[in-house]
Every structure is written in C-alpha cells, then in structure tokens.
Amino acid sequence: MNGVKTNHLRALKLACLFCLLAGAAFAPSKSASVGADDNCVKCHAQSTGRAAEVVAIHRTSAHGKLSVGCADCHGGDPAQTEKAKAHSTNFTGKPDRNATLVMCGACHDPQLAQFKSGKHFPEKQGTPRLDCAECHGAHSVGNPPETFSLGQFCASCHGLEYLPALPQQFQDLLNLSDDLRDAFNRLAKKGRRPSDEATKQREEIRRLTAEIIHPTDLKGGLTRIPQILSQGEELKQQISLAGAR
C-alpha cells in the first residue's frame, strides 16, 4: 500500500506543475519588477536547457504578468551579475515543502491558512502532504497547458484504492474550471477579448472554487457548488455568444 501511495504521489508531483486554481485570482500584495534590469532573468535566459525554459514559462504565468520577479520567491540579489553574489542573500534555489508554504504564504496568507485547515495538510508528521507548488505550479501559476484537465488531475488520486472518489458535484466544479479556461482560450484564438464583466465573473468563480478546495470543505461545498455551477453556465453562454459574433 505504501508503494502505491508513493507512486501516485510521484505522479501527482509531476502533474501538479500545471494546476490552474487561483492563478491571477489572488494578486500578490507586494510589487516587484522582472524585466531587462533583472540579472536573474538575463542570466537564466541566456542559459541552455531547462533554465531558459523556466524563464519563458514564468513570463507567461500569472506571477510573470504581475511582475513578480525571481528574487521575490527565491531570494538573492537580482542587481548582481556574478552568480555567487546573486545567490548570496537569503537565496533558496529549490525550496522544500515547508519553505514553499512560507514563501507562498508571504503573499497569499488567507489561502495558506485555508489550505492548512484542510485534509491535504494532515497534522500528523510523516503523512503525505501537498504544498502550493504541487498544485499551482512552481513557475507556471495560472497558465497550464491546453492539454491539462483539472478534473482528471484530482482524479489521479481521488477514486483510487486508498481515496474515495469525489462526489459528482465536486467533479462538476472541477470540470467547470476546465470548461471556462477552454472557452476563454477559444475566444483568444479568434483574436477577441472577453468583456471586463466576463473576466470579473470568472475570477469570482475561481475565488469561490478555491474557498471550497483549499480547506477541502466537503459539507460546505455541497451547499455552495450548485450556485457556482449556475454562474459558470451563464458565463459559458456569454463567452459562446461573444465568440459567435
């Protein structure tokens, strides 16, 4: 059984690089700059292999679009041009699970508190836990690939032999996130932009969804999900009409 859990947690860690929820819905509380004057970006963008890919991934993420720079999460000094000096000030290259929670919680404290109250963060030490990056991604926050499905992602653990399947309403809620993302992407491919009201409605649905998923609120979720699904269906119709014009 432990082997099964380990294998699925490994698969979860790989899949979780692309989780969607929250994304730009919760803007960081601090401002930052990431651009031509950021030597972290300059150095990594000129590198070969994964380092340059990470820069490109970050630039298209919710954090990148909000100008959250490398140093805001990893520490270090982006004004330095020498690697040793750039990595000398409170630098963390690959934070562990606890460091990731502290890092993300610096800007997203209410969401972190909700998460720690849920079943994805058991109190018992040694029990498998999730952290923010495993679901939201380390660098791709808010910009998963088109092939990603939130519903399938959660089902990669829920519904297996050691976790019960999610109630259908919860599955419908996850599928709604996929449907809305796809609808907005289709509109963008046509060169059309959703209205400010549609964008606002989507962010509200994201917020309401996160308030259920972060604390793993099964009882409260079953009460609130029908209204969220109704809002989602209305929004999908609006986007469909906008794309048909």
Disulfide bonds with the S-S distance in Angstrom:
none
